[in-house]
Amino acid sequence: MTSANNRIPVEGADRIMAVAHRLADAARAETLSLFRSPALRPDNKAGTGFDPVTEADRASERAMRAILAAERPEDGILGEEYGVQNGQSGLTWILDPIDGTRAFMAGAPSWGVLIGLSDAQGPIYGIVDQPHLDERFEGGLGRARLISRAGEVPLRSRQGVALAEATLMTTYPEVGSAAEQAAFSRVAARARLVRYGLDCYAYALLAAGHVDLVIEAGLQPYDVAAPIAVIQAAGGVVTDWRGGPAHHGGTIIAAGSPELHAEALALLNGD
């Protein structure tokens, strides 16, 4: 795949990243106004079961879409709450206004705002923003950094870790179908530590070198576009469970290094 850096001119990349940070700032304002607030009133958008959405989700995406309409009207948009808006530029902003709405409802700071930018080949840039912790993980177009209250530090995934020493994360203990659960269990049985429940924040921690593997199933494009860009910029590897592109959703395996990715991928596929 051609590098993302060569797919966007430098001056265009600077403008794109400036807009992306304005999107993240706008989403912060909307989400923080309702996080841990007694005014939060979740709705259920599922016909059966429970798939929560809040006014913070909707307001966050509306705020980001308004900025894109004013500053990047030629680009497409795919957002979790308001769907697809076609564009003409060949670039698409992929927005998850709150990834981890259940955590948001529970007052846990493991949710995040996901802002990804893709072209026809896949994600080229992303931000994983955790507003409550004031942590912004950015990757792609020549950047790989964490911006926080403590300042700015480079993002670099952890290298040289075998599965037997690895920390593995996923959102739910029940990973996808029965067959997918069995495949995950083969990897989990070999890992040193397995933890659950961080949604997009697990991918951010992988990019920062604290987590070694994230393995999940049943994902949507807006769940993965931004994390893929950030992790790849930090030196990690992200594919689906067959080793192919993961940006369309479904299954995903993210690893800090190519060697660890190959070791875990073989187990997922029963080798």
Order of alpha helices (4+ residues) and beta strands (2+ residues): alpha-alpha-beta-beta-alpha-beta-beta-beta-alpha-beta-beta-beta-beta-beta-beta-alpha-beta-alpha-beta-alpha-beta-beta-alpha
